[in-house]
Amino acid sequence: MPCTVISQDLLSKILSCPAAVQIKGLYSNKNKVTMTPRCGGLTPRQSRRISQNIQGPGPLLITNVAEKKELSFYGLLFTDLGIKNCQKFFNQITNNEGFTEAQFTIFMHELTDMGDPQIVTVFDIFDTQHKGILDFTSFFILFSLYCGLESGQTLLFLYQHYEILFEIIHHGKDELSWGDFAKFGYIIGLSEKELFSRLAFFNIDIFETITKEEFVMYYYVILKNIDDVRKELVTTVSDTENESEQDDKNKDCIIS
């Protein structure tokens, strides 16, 4: 199942040392005006490739040797340090004023493999006040979603945040149209066709409205599959180091 590709390198810097994030143009005061033309509906996905060296083989677990713990990006985000650093990054970029569309576009190009049309659509989804600005709450929900996606923990994200996510998408309505329902899939890189295919078991009528309970149930099925695929690739810092050390020992044995 194709999904949005996330930069592990940028996630690591934001969560551990936001001052180390250097993205050309992101801090410019010139990025204040929203000028991208809009079109109706969800725009076609236009991806660009993230360089292989920051793509990573799979979810990265950060090992805390002292406490004998392993934290995913999602787990690290929901620590005191993670939340504090996420807030610090947001403030240093936006001066506490919120992400403009131009800043958000630059940031998302560094974080994901999305093209401009998709980034603008995601911006509009989370710009709930229609002011051309993303506040910290919207940014945090989106950032935690991408941490969950990279960590193979989107189900946990859904369980913890489905209320506010539904609120962001539904625009004050009690039920969703199929188009509104598909917005969440779009945010993580899934087309309407892919969503419909994954939900074939439910015989969904796309002309019928979708309740909050159905929203959670349908995305549970979709996200569980995504998480299972990601977890098959899981790697740890300590495992990687141990494998490297073992390879060196094997080489020494061969040489001797």
Accessible surface in RSA format (square Angstrom, percent):
REM  Atomic radii and reference values for relative SASA: ProtOr
REM  Chains: A
REM  Algorithm: Lee & Richards
REM  Probe-radius: 1.40
REM  Slices: 20
REM RES _ NUM      All-atoms   Total-Side   Main-Chain    Non-polar    All polar
REM                ABS   REL    ABS   REL    ABS   REL    ABS   REL    ABS   REL
RES MET A   1    63.40  32.8   4.35   2.9  59.06 140.6   8.92   7.6  54.48  72.2
RES PRO A   2    86.27  62.9  74.03  67.5  12.24  44.5  85.55  70.6   0.72   4.5
RES CYS A   3    29.68  22.5  15.21  17.0  14.47  34.0  13.73  34.8  15.95  17.2
RES THR A   4     6.32   4.5   0.00   0.0   6.32  15.1   0.00   0.0   6.32   9.6
RES VAL A   5    41.70  27.4  37.60  34.0   4.10   9.9  41.70  36.2   0.00   0.0
RES ILE A   6     2.45   1.4   0.98   0.7   1.47   3.5   0.98   0.7   1.47   4.0
RES SER A   7     1.66   1.4   1.66   2.2   0.00   0.0   0.00   0.0   1.66   2.3
RES GLN A   8    17.41   9.7  17.24  12.6   0.17   0.4   6.94  14.8  10.47   7.9
RES ASP A   9    62.49  43.8  55.58  55.3   6.90  16.3  12.93  30.4  49.55  49.4
RES LEU A  10    11.98   6.7  11.78   8.4   0.19   0.5  11.98   8.4   0.00   0.0
RES LEU A  11     0.00   0.0   0.00   0.0   0.00   0.0   0.00   0.0   0.00   0.0
RES SER A  12    37.98  32.1  35.48  47.3   2.50   5.8  29.91  63.7   8.07  11.3
RES LYS A  13    75.98  37.1  74.89  45.9   1.09   2.6  34.59  31.1  41.39  44.1
RES ILE A  14     0.00   0.0   0.00   0.0   0.00   0.0   0.00   0.0   0.00   0.0
RES LEU A  15     0.00   0.0   0.00   0.0   0.00   0.0   0.00   0.0   0.00   0.0
RES SER A  16    68.93  58.2  48.58  64.8  20.35  46.9  36.16  77.0  32.77  45.9
RES CYS A  17    61.95  46.9  59.51  66.4   2.44   5.7  22.12  56.0  39.83  42.9
RES PRO A  18     4.47   3.3   4.47   4.1   0.00   0.0   4.47   3.7   0.00   0.0
RES ALA A  19    71.19  65.5  55.16  85.1  16.03  36.5  58.24  82.0  12.95  34.3
RES ALA A  20    45.38  41.7  28.80  44.4  16.59  37.7  38.79  54.6   6.59  17.5
RES VAL A  21     1.32   0.9   0.57   0.5   0.75   1.8   1.08   0.9   0.24   0.7
RES GLN A  22   146.23  81.8 117.18  85.6  29.05  69.2  55.13 117.4  91.09  69.1
RES ILE A  23    13.01   7.4   6.11   4.6   6.90  16.6   9.28   6.7   3.73  10.1
RES LYS A  24   200.62  97.9 172.98 106.1  27.64  65.8 125.85 113.3  74.77  79.6
RES GLY A  25    33.39  41.2   0.00   N/A  33.39  41.2  24.55  67.4   8.85  19.8
RES LEU A  26     0.00   0.0   0.00   0.0   0.00   0.0   0.00   0.0   0.00   0.0
RES TYR A  27    89.43  41.8  68.06  38.7  21.37  55.6  67.34  50.6  22.09  27.2
RES SER A  28    39.07  33.0  26.67  35.6  12.40  28.6  28.71  61.1  10.36  14.5
RES ASN A  29   114.13  78.7 101.24  97.8  12.90  31.1  28.83  69.4  85.30  82.4
RES LYS A  30   187.41  91.4 160.32  98.4  27.09  64.5 111.14 100.0  76.27  81.2
RES ASN A  31    23.37  16.1  21.86  21.1   1.51   3.6   1.41   3.4  21.96  21.2
RES LYS A  32    95.08  46.4  72.80  44.7  22.28  53.1  61.41  55.3  33.67  35.9
RES VAL A  33    98.08  64.5  84.32  76.3  13.75  33.1  88.02  76.5  10.06  27.3
RES THR A  34    59.48  42.3  34.04  34.5  25.44  60.6  29.35  39.4  30.13  45.5
RES MET A  35   155.47  80.5 124.97  82.7  30.49  72.6 103.93  88.4  51.54  68.3
RES THR A  36    54.59  38.8  42.89  43.5  11.70  27.9  27.27  36.6  27.33  41.3
RES PRO A  37   119.90  87.4  95.29  86.9  24.61  89.5 106.50  87.9  13.39  83.2
RES ARG A  38   106.44  44.7  70.98  36.2  35.46  84.4  61.62  84.2  44.83  27.2
RES CYS A  39    87.36  66.1  61.25  68.3  26.11  61.4  45.52 115.3  41.84  45.1
RES GLY A  40    79.25  97.7   0.00   N/A  79.25  97.7  44.74 122.8  34.52  77.3
RES GLY A  41    65.71  81.0   0.00   N/A  65.71  81.0  41.70 114.4  24.01  53.8
RES LEU A  42    47.15  26.3  19.59  14.0  27.56  69.3  19.59  13.8  27.56  74.2
RES THR A  43    18.54  13.2  15.38  15.6   3.16   7.5  16.96  22.8   1.58   2.4
RES PRO A  44   103.50  75.4  91.72  83.6  11.78  42.8 103.44  85.4   0.06   0.4
RES ARG A  45    85.33  35.8  56.59  28.8  28.74  68.4  42.24  57.7  43.09  26.1
RES GLN A  46   104.20  58.3  97.39  71.2   6.81  16.2  33.37  71.0  70.83  53.7
RES SER A  47    64.49  54.5  28.92  38.6  35.56  81.9  25.74  54.8  38.74  54.3
RES ARG A  48    91.05  38.2  83.10  42.4   7.95  18.9  57.64  78.8  33.41  20.2
RES ARG A  49   202.15  84.9 178.50  91.0  23.65  56.3  79.63 108.8 122.52  74.3
RES ILE A  50     8.34   4.7   2.42   1.8   5.91  14.3   4.27   3.1   4.06  11.0
RES SER A  51    66.12  55.9  49.73  66.4  16.39  37.8  50.20 106.9  15.92  22.3
RES GLN A  52   127.51  71.3 116.53  85.2  10.99  26.2  64.00 136.2  63.52  48.2
RES ASN A  53   129.98  89.6  88.87  85.9  41.12  99.0  50.20 120.8  79.78  77.1
RES ILE A  54    43.26  24.6  39.27  29.3   3.99   9.6  43.26  31.2   0.00   0.0
RES GLN A  55    43.44  24.3  38.91  28.4   4.53  10.8  10.29  21.9  33.15  25.1
RES GLY A  56    25.23  31.1   0.00   N/A  25.23  31.1  12.73  34.9  12.49  28.0
RES PRO A  57    95.92  69.9  76.43  69.7  19.49  70.9  88.93  73.4   6.99  43.4
RES GLY A  58     0.34   0.4   0.00   N/A   0.34   0.4   0.03   0.1   0.32   0.7
RES PRO A  59     1.18   0.9   1.18   1.1   0.00   0.0   1.18   1.0   0.00   0.0
RES LEU A  60    43.31  24.1  43.02  30.8   0.29   0.7  43.02  30.2   0.29   0.8
RES LEU A  61    36.52  20.3  36.52  26.1   0.00   0.0  36.52  25.6   0.00   0.0
RES ILE A  62    56.85  32.4  56.00  41.7   0.85   2.0  56.00  40.3   0.85   2.3
RES THR A  63    40.29  28.7  20.13  20.4  20.17  48.1  20.13  27.0  20.17  30.5
RES ASN A  64    56.63  39.1  50.64  48.9   6.00  14.4  14.84  35.7  41.80  40.4
RES VAL A  65   122.03  80.3 111.03 100.5  11.00  26.5 113.79  98.9   8.24  22.3
RES ALA A  66    98.65  90.7  57.19  88.3  41.46  94.3  69.02  97.2  29.63  78.5
RES GLU A  67   103.57  59.5  82.07  62.1  21.49  51.2  35.20  68.1  68.37  55.8
RES LYS A  68   190.25  92.8 155.71  95.5  34.54  82.2 107.23  96.5  83.02  88.4
RES LYS A  69   113.31  55.3 108.66  66.7   4.66  11.1  62.72  56.5  50.59  53.9
RES GLU A  70    83.74  48.1  55.55  42.0  28.19  67.1  20.52  39.7  63.22  51.6
RES LEU A  71    52.96  29.5  52.09  37.3   0.87   2.2  52.96  37.2   0.00   0.0
RES SER A  72     9.38   7.9   6.11   8.2   3.27   7.5   4.76  10.1   4.63   6.5
RES PHE A  73     0.80   0.4   0.80   0.5   0.00   0.0   0.80   0.5   0.00   0.0
RES TYR A  74     2.50   1.2   2.50   1.4   0.00   0.0   2.50   1.9   0.00   0.0
RES GLY A  75    23.19  28.6   0.00   N/A  23.19  28.6  19.69  54.0   3.51   7.9
RES LEU A  76    24.33  13.6  24.33  17.4   0.00   0.0  24.33  17.1   0.00   0.0
RES LEU A  77     0.00   0.0   0.00   0.0   0.00   0.0   0.00   0.0   0.00   0.0
RES PHE A  78    71.68  35.9  45.40  28.1  26.29  68.4  45.40  27.5  26.29  75.2
RES THR A  79    43.07  30.6  35.17  35.7   7.90  18.8  42.79  57.5   0.28   0.4
RES ASP A  80   125.75  88.1 115.82 115.3   9.93  23.5  35.48  83.5  90.27  90.0
RES LEU A  81    96.68  53.8  91.98  65.8   4.70  11.8  94.84  66.6   1.84   5.0
RES GLY A  82     0.00   0.0   0.00   N/A   0.00   0.0   0.00   0.0   0.00   0.0
RES ILE A  83    73.98  42.1  73.98  55.1   0.00   0.0  73.98  53.3   0.00   0.0
RES LYS A  84   130.44  63.6 123.17  75.6   7.27  17.3  72.29  65.1  58.16  61.9
RES ASN A  85     5.64   3.9   5.64   5.4   0.00   0.0   0.00   0.0   5.64   5.5
RES CYS A  86     0.00   0.0   0.00   0.0   0.00   0.0   0.00   0.0   0.00   0.0
RES GLN A  87    64.23  35.9  64.23  46.9   0.00   0.0  27.54  58.6  36.69  27.8
RES LYS A  88   102.14  49.8  96.98  59.5   5.15  12.3  56.45  50.8  45.69  48.7
RES PHE A  89     0.00   0.0   0.00   0.0   0.00   0.0   0.00   0.0   0.00   0.0
RES PHE A  90     8.17   4.1   8.17   5.1   0.00   0.0   8.17   5.0   0.00   0.0
RES ASN A  91    47.14  32.5  43.22  41.8   3.92   9.4  15.28  36.8  31.86  30.8
RES GLN A  92    59.53  33.3  37.07  27.1  22.46  53.5  34.62  73.7  24.91  18.9
RES ILE A  93     5.38   3.1   0.00   0.0   5.38  13.0   0.00   0.0   5.38  14.6
RES THR A  94     2.92   2.1   0.00   0.0   2.92   7.0   2.05   2.7   0.88   1.3
RES ASN A  95    95.87  66.1  81.42  78.7  14.44  34.8  19.84  47.7  76.03  73.5
RES ASN A  96   112.39  77.5  82.05  79.3  30.34  73.1  27.35  65.8  85.04  82.2
RES GLU A  97   110.66  63.5  88.75  67.1  21.91  52.2  39.57  76.5  71.10  58.0
RES GLY A  98     4.37   5.4   0.00   N/A   4.37   5.4   1.49   4.1   2.88   6.4
RES PHE A  99     0.00   0.0   0.00   0.0   0.00   0.0   0.00   0.0   0.00   0.0
RES THR A 100     6.07   4.3   6.07   6.2   0.00   0.0   6.07   8.2   0.00   0.0
RES GLU A 101     5.96   3.4   5.66   4.3   0.29   0.7   0.79   1.5   5.16   4.2
RES ALA A 102    28.56  26.3  20.70  32.0   7.86  17.9  27.83  39.2   0.73   1.9
RES GLN A 103     5.79   3.2   5.79   4.2   0.00   0.0   0.00   0.0   5.79   4.4
RES PHE A 104     0.35   0.2   0.35   0.2   0.00   0.0   0.35   0.2   0.00   0.0
RES THR A 105    24.80  17.6  24.80  25.1   0.00   0.0  22.01  29.6   2.79   4.2
RES ILE A 106    45.18  25.7  43.17  32.2   2.01   4.8  44.88  32.3   0.30   0.8
RES PHE A 107     2.79   1.4   2.79   1.7   0.00   0.0   2.79   1.7   0.00   0.0
RES MET A 108     0.29   0.1   0.29   0.2   0.00   0.0   0.00   0.0   0.29   0.4
RES HIS A 109    46.84  25.6  46.66  32.4   0.18   0.5  39.02  40.2   7.82   9.1
RES GLU A 110    83.46  47.9  77.57  58.7   5.88  14.0   5.61  10.9  77.84  63.6
RES LEU A 111     1.03   0.6   1.03   0.7   0.00   0.0   1.03   0.7   0.00   0.0
RES THR A 112     0.00   0.0   0.00   0.0   0.00   0.0   0.00   0.0   0.00   0.0
RES ASP A 113    11.10   7.8  11.10  11.0   0.00   0.0   0.70   1.6  10.40  10.4
RES MET A 114     0.00   0.0   0.00   0.0   0.00   0.0   0.00   0.0   0.00   0.0
RES GLY A 115     8.91  11.0   0.00   N/A   8.91  11.0   8.91  24.5   0.00   0.0
RES ASP A 116    72.84  51.0  69.10  68.8   3.75   8.9  22.41  52.7  50.43  50.3
RES PRO A 117    41.14  30.0  33.56  30.6   7.58  27.5  40.58  33.5   0.56   3.5
RES GLN A 118     1.18   0.7   1.18   0.9   0.00   0.0   0.00   0.0   1.18   0.9
RES ILE A 119     0.19   0.1   0.19   0.1   0.00   0.0   0.19   0.1   0.00   0.0
RES VAL A 120    10.52   6.9  10.46   9.5   0.06   0.2  10.52   9.1   0.00   0.0
RES THR A 121    16.86  12.0  14.81  15.0   2.05   4.9  11.66  15.7   5.20   7.9
RES VAL A 122     0.00   0.0   0.00   0.0   0.00   0.0   0.00   0.0   0.00   0.0
RES PHE A 123     0.86   0.4   0.86   0.5   0.00   0.0   0.86   0.5   0.00   0.0
RES ASP A 124    49.86  34.9  42.18  42.0   7.68  18.2  26.42  62.2  23.44  23.4
RES ILE A 125     7.24   4.1   4.65   3.5   2.58   6.2   7.16   5.2   0.08   0.2
RES PHE A 126     1.12   0.6   0.05   0.0   1.07   2.8   0.05   0.0   1.07   3.1
RES ASP A 127    10.84   7.6  10.05  10.0   0.79   1.9   1.46   3.4   9.39   9.4
RES THR A 128    47.12  33.5  31.34  31.8  15.77  37.6  20.43  27.4  26.69  40.3
RES GLN A 129   117.41  65.7 100.26  73.3  17.15  40.8  27.79  59.2  89.62  68.0
RES HIS A 130   138.59  75.7 107.58  74.8  31.01  79.3  76.01  78.3  62.58  72.8
RES LYS A 131   155.77  76.0 124.64  76.5  31.13  74.1  80.64  72.6  75.13  80.0
RES GLY A 132    19.23  23.7   0.00   N/A  19.23  23.7  13.16  36.1   6.07  13.6
RES ILE A 133    59.45  33.8  51.04  38.0   8.42  20.3  51.04  36.8   8.42  22.8
RES LEU A 134     0.31   0.2   0.00   0.0   0.31   0.8   0.31   0.2   0.00   0.0
RES ASP A 135    70.09  49.1  66.29  66.0   3.80   9.0  36.40  85.7  33.69  33.6
RES PHE A 136    48.23  24.1  45.28  28.0   2.95   7.7  45.28  27.5   2.95   8.5
RES THR A 137    73.53  52.3  69.13  70.1   4.40  10.5  36.88  49.5  36.66  55.4
RES SER A 138     6.61   5.6   6.47   8.6   0.14   0.3   0.10   0.2   6.52   9.1
RES PHE A 139     1.79   0.9   1.79   1.1   0.00   0.0   1.79   1.1   0.00   0.0
RES PHE A 140    26.47  13.2  26.47  16.4   0.00   0.0  26.47  16.1   0.00   0.0
RES ILE A 141     7.91   4.5   7.91   5.9   0.00   0.0   7.91   5.7   0.00   0.0
RES LEU A 142     3.91   2.2   3.89   2.8   0.01   0.0   3.91   2.7   0.00   0.0
RES PHE A 143     2.06   1.0   0.18   0.1   1.88   4.9   1.76   1.1   0.30   0.8
RES SER A 144     0.00   0.0   0.00   0.0   0.00   0.0   0.00   0.0   0.00   0.0
RES LEU A 145     0.17   0.1   0.17   0.1   0.00   0.0   0.17   0.1   0.00   0.0
RES TYR A 146     0.49   0.2   0.49   0.3   0.00   0.0   0.49   0.4   0.00   0.0
RES CYS A 147     0.00   0.0   0.00   0.0   0.00   0.0   0.00   0.0   0.00   0.0
RES GLY A 148     0.00   0.0   0.00   N/A   0.00   0.0   0.00   0.0   0.00   0.0
RES LEU A 149     4.73   2.6   4.55   3.3   0.18   0.4   4.55   3.2   0.18   0.5
RES GLU A 150     8.65   5.0   7.88   6.0   0.77   1.8   0.77   1.5   7.88   6.4
RES SER A 151     7.46   6.3   0.06   0.1   7.40  17.0   0.23   0.5   7.23  10.1
RES GLY A 152     0.00   0.0   0.00   N/A   0.00   0.0   0.00   0.0   0.00   0.0
RES GLN A 153    47.72  26.7  45.38  33.2   2.34   5.6  10.77  22.9  36.94  28.0
RES THR A 154     0.00   0.0   0.00   0.0   0.00   0.0   0.00   0.0   0.00   0.0
RES LEU A 155    40.89  22.8  37.04  26.5   3.85   9.7  37.29  26.2   3.59   9.7
RES LEU A 156    68.29  38.0  63.08  45.1   5.22  13.1  66.75  46.9   1.54   4.1
RES PHE A 157     0.09   0.0   0.09   0.1   0.00   0.0   0.09   0.1   0.00   0.0
RES LEU A 158     5.05   2.8   5.04   3.6   0.00   0.0   5.05   3.5   0.00   0.0
RES TYR A 159   169.83  79.3 156.05  88.8  13.78  35.9 112.99  84.9  56.84  70.1
RES GLN A 160    90.28  50.5  56.80  41.5  33.48  79.7  20.95  44.6  69.33  52.6
RES HIS A 161    25.04  13.7  23.35  16.2   1.69   4.3  18.49  19.1   6.56   7.6
RES TYR A 162    64.35  30.0  63.70  36.2   0.65   1.7  26.70  20.1  37.65  46.4
RES GLU A 163    93.03  53.4  89.32  67.6   3.71   8.8  50.67  98.0  42.35  34.6
RES ILE A 164    54.25  30.9  51.85  38.6   2.40   5.8  53.65  38.6   0.61   1.6
RES LEU A 165     0.11   0.1   0.11   0.1   0.00   0.0   0.11   0.1   0.00   0.0
RES PHE A 166     5.64   2.8   5.64   3.5   0.00   0.0   5.64   3.4   0.00   0.0
RES GLU A 167   115.14  66.1 107.34  81.2   7.79  18.6  26.80  51.8  88.34  72.1
RES ILE A 168    10.52   6.0   9.04   6.7   1.49   3.6  10.10   7.3   0.42   1.1
RES ILE A 169     0.14   0.1   0.05   0.0   0.10   0.2   0.14   0.1   0.00   0.0
RES HIS A 170    25.90  14.2  25.90  18.0   0.00   0.0   6.06   6.2  19.84  23.1
RES HIS A 171    85.40  46.7  54.06  37.6  31.33  80.2  47.93  49.4  37.47  43.6
RES GLY A 172    67.84  83.7   0.00   N/A  67.84  83.7  33.16  91.0  34.68  77.7
RES LYS A 173    95.92  46.8  90.58  55.6   5.34  12.7  67.57  60.8  28.35  30.2
RES ASP A 174   131.48  92.1 112.69 112.2  18.79  44.4  35.43  83.4  96.05  95.8
RES GLU A 175    70.11  40.3  62.60  47.4   7.51  17.9  16.08  31.1  54.03  44.1
RES LEU A 176     0.00   0.0   0.00   0.0   0.00   0.0   0.00   0.0   0.00   0.0
RES SER A 177    52.67  44.5  48.43  64.6   4.25   9.8  41.70  88.8  10.98  15.4
RES TRP A 178    18.04   7.2  16.20   7.8   1.85   4.3  12.49   6.7   5.55   9.0
RES GLY A 179    33.70  41.6   0.00   N/A  33.70  41.6  28.14  77.2   5.56  12.4
RES ASP A 180    13.41   9.4  12.91  12.8   0.50   1.2   0.01   0.0  13.40  13.4
RES PHE A 181     0.00   0.0   0.00   0.0   0.00   0.0   0.00   0.0   0.00   0.0
RES ALA A 182     0.84   0.8   0.26   0.4   0.59   1.3   0.26   0.4   0.59   1.6
RES LYS A 183    36.77  17.9  36.77  22.6   0.00   0.0  18.55  16.7  18.22  19.4
RES PHE A 184     0.00   0.0   0.00   0.0   0.00   0.0   0.00   0.0   0.00   0.0
RES GLY A 185     0.00   0.0   0.00   N/A   0.00   0.0   0.00   0.0   0.00   0.0
RES TYR A 186    13.78   6.4  13.46   7.7   0.32   0.8  13.78  10.4   0.00   0.0
RES ILE A 187     0.06   0.0   0.06   0.0   0.00   0.0   0.06   0.0   0.00   0.0
RES ILE A 188     0.00   0.0   0.00   0.0   0.00   0.0   0.00   0.0   0.00   0.0
RES GLY A 189     5.03   6.2   0.00   N/A   5.03   6.2   1.66   4.6   3.36   7.5
RES LEU A 190     3.23   1.8   0.49   0.4   2.74   6.9   1.63   1.1   1.60   4.3
RES SER A 191    53.30  45.0  44.57  59.5   8.73  20.1  47.23 100.6   6.08   8.5
RES GLU A 192    71.74  41.2  67.04  50.7   4.70  11.2  24.12  46.6  47.62  38.9
RES LYS A 193   173.07  84.4 162.54  99.7  10.53  25.1 112.29 101.1  60.79  64.7
RES GLU A 194    49.95  28.7  46.40  35.1   3.54   8.4  29.99  58.0  19.95  16.3
RES LEU A 195     0.19   0.1   0.08   0.1   0.11   0.3   0.19   0.1   0.00   0.0
RES PHE A 196    91.08  45.6  90.80  56.2   0.27   0.7  90.80  55.1   0.27   0.8
RES SER A 197    75.25  63.6  57.99  77.4  17.26  39.8  26.96  57.4  48.29  67.7
RES ARG A 198   101.58  42.6  85.17  43.4  16.41  39.1  17.35  23.7  84.23  51.0
RES LEU A 199     1.10   0.6   0.25   0.2   0.86   2.2   0.31   0.2   0.79   2.1
RES ALA A 200    63.58  58.5  49.92  77.0  13.66  31.1  55.41  78.0   8.17  21.7
RES PHE A 201   177.19  88.6 151.93  94.1  25.25  65.7 162.86  98.7  14.32  41.0
RES PHE A 202    56.66  28.3  31.90  19.8  24.76  64.4  37.27  22.6  19.39  55.5
RES ASN A 203   131.27  90.5 103.19  99.7  28.08  67.6  34.49  83.0  96.78  93.5
RES ILE A 204    20.96  11.9   5.80   4.3  15.15  36.5  10.35   7.5  10.60  28.8
RES ASP A 205    70.10  49.1  58.13  57.9  11.97  28.3  29.43  69.3  40.67  40.6
RES ILE A 206    71.79  40.9  61.44  45.8  10.35  24.9  61.85  44.5   9.94  27.0
RES PHE A 207   180.72  90.4 147.10  91.1  33.62  87.5 152.42  92.4  28.30  81.0
RES GLU A 208   109.00  62.6 105.52  79.8   3.48   8.3  32.70  63.2  76.30  62.3
RES THR A 209    77.71  55.3  64.12  65.0  13.59  32.4  49.11  66.0  28.60  43.2
RES ILE A 210     5.39   3.1   5.39   4.0   0.00   0.0   5.39   3.9   0.00   0.0
RES THR A 211    39.48  28.1  39.48  40.0   0.00   0.0  36.39  48.9   3.09   4.7
RES LYS A 212    62.71  30.6  61.39  37.7   1.32   3.1  27.36  24.6  35.35  37.7
RES GLU A 213   127.22  73.0 117.14  88.6  10.08  24.0  70.45 136.3  56.78  46.4
RES GLU A 214    55.46  31.8  55.33  41.9   0.13   0.3  11.54  22.3  43.92  35.9
RES PHE A 215     0.00   0.0   0.00   0.0   0.00   0.0   0.00   0.0   0.00   0.0
RES VAL A 216    41.65  27.4  41.65  37.7   0.00   0.0  41.65  36.2   0.00   0.0
RES MET A 217    86.76  44.9  81.10  53.7   5.66  13.5  52.57  44.7  34.19  45.3
RES TYR A 218    19.02   8.9  19.02  10.8   0.00   0.0   0.44   0.3  18.58  22.9
RES TYR A 219     0.00   0.0   0.00   0.0   0.00   0.0   0.00   0.0   0.00   0.0
RES TYR A 220   107.39  50.1 107.39  61.1   0.00   0.0  74.69  56.1  32.70  40.3
RES VAL A 221    58.69  38.6  52.39  47.4   6.30  15.2  55.09  47.9   3.60   9.8
RES ILE A 222     0.30   0.2   0.00   0.0   0.30   0.7   0.30   0.2   0.00   0.0
RES LEU A 223     0.00   0.0   0.00   0.0   0.00   0.0   0.00   0.0   0.00   0.0
RES LYS A 224    89.32  43.6  89.32  54.8   0.00   0.0  57.15  51.4  32.17  34.3
RES ASN A 225    48.63  33.5  45.12  43.6   3.51   8.4  11.32  27.3  37.31  36.1
RES ILE A 226     5.62   3.2   4.22   3.1   1.40   3.4   5.62   4.0   0.00   0.0
RES ASP A 227     3.17   2.2   3.17   3.2   0.00   0.0   1.78   4.2   1.39   1.4
RES ASP A 228    62.27  43.6  58.41  58.1   3.86   9.1  23.95  56.4  38.32  38.2
RES VAL A 229    68.40  45.0  68.04  61.6   0.36   0.9  68.04  59.1   0.36   1.0
RES ARG A 230    48.22  20.2  48.22  24.6   0.00   0.0  19.79  27.0  28.43  17.2
RES LYS A 231   108.75  53.1 101.25  62.1   7.50  17.9  54.57  49.1  54.19  57.7
RES GLU A 232   146.39  84.0 107.38  81.2  39.01  92.9  44.84  86.7 101.55  82.9
RES LEU A 233    84.01  46.8  75.82  54.2   8.19  20.6  81.48  57.2   2.54   6.8
RES VAL A 234    69.81  45.9  51.75  46.8  18.06  43.5  51.75  45.0  18.06  49.0
RES THR A 235    38.81  27.6  34.73  35.2   4.08   9.7  36.84  49.5   1.97   3.0
RES THR A 236    10.05   7.1  10.05  10.2   0.00   0.0  10.05  13.5   0.00   0.0
RES VAL A 237    54.32  35.7  52.06  47.1   2.25   5.4  54.32  47.2   0.00   0.0
RES SER A 238    33.17  28.0  31.77  42.4   1.40   3.2  25.61  54.5   7.56  10.6
RES ASP A 239    70.76  49.6  69.16  68.8   1.60   3.8  14.95  35.2  55.81  55.7
RES THR A 240    77.37  55.0  75.95  77.0   1.42   3.4  63.38  85.1  13.98  21.1
RES GLU A 241    97.89  56.2  94.27  71.3   3.63   8.6  34.71  67.1  63.18  51.6
RES ASN A 242    85.66  59.1  81.29  78.6   4.37  10.5  24.63  59.3  61.03  59.0
RES GLU A 243   113.27  65.0 109.37  82.7   3.90   9.3  42.03  81.3  71.25  58.2
RES SER A 244    58.51  49.4  52.50  70.1   6.01  13.8  26.45  56.3  32.06  44.9
RES GLU A 245    98.95  56.8  96.67  73.1   2.27   5.4  33.96  65.7  64.99  53.1
RES GLN A 246    94.02  52.6  93.21  68.1   0.82   2.0  36.16  77.0  57.87  43.9
RES ASP A 247    75.44  52.8  73.77  73.4   1.67   3.9  15.51  36.5  59.92  59.8
RES ASP A 248    74.59  52.2  73.04  72.7   1.55   3.7  23.88  56.2  50.71  50.6
RES LYS A 249   124.34  60.7 122.78  75.3   1.56   3.7  70.69  63.6  53.65  57.2
RES ASN A 250    67.34  46.4  66.04  63.8   1.30   3.1  19.51  47.0  47.83  46.2
RES LYS A 251   123.97  60.5 122.60  75.2   1.37   3.3  73.12  65.8  50.85  54.2
RES ASP A 252    88.63  62.1  84.19  83.8   4.44  10.5  28.12  66.2  60.51  60.3
RES CYS A 253    91.30  69.1  74.78  83.4  16.52  38.8  27.26  69.1  64.03  69.0
RES ILE A 254   145.52  82.8 117.50  87.5  28.02  67.5 124.90  89.9  20.62  56.0
RES ILE A 255   145.24  82.7 115.44  86.0  29.80  71.8 121.61  87.6  23.63  64.1
RES SER A 256   125.00 105.6  58.05  77.5  66.95 154.2  65.16 138.8  59.84  83.8
END  Absolute sums over single chains surface
CHAIN  1 A    13472.0      11179.6       2292.4       7687.5       5784.6
END  Absolute sums over all chains
TOTAL         13472.0      11179.6       2292.4       7687.5       5784.6
